[in-house]
Amino acid sequence: VTNLTPNQAAAQAIQLFSQEARLCDGTQPSKVPRTSLESGPASLAKSLPSKSMNPSSSVE
């Protein structure tokens, strides 16, 4: 490992950060299809609390 200037160290840090971000993006989407296949978009929409999202009707 050689001594880096502050600019070189910053550039390397940005490169390492972007590589780590790409790894995170690759691992998270694998969880999404399992849940959407099990519940399905229609049943997911039915399970949403639509009444609680419209509090103006209950306030009156």
Residue pairs with C-beta under 8 A, 6 or more apart in sequence:
4 12
36 44
39 47
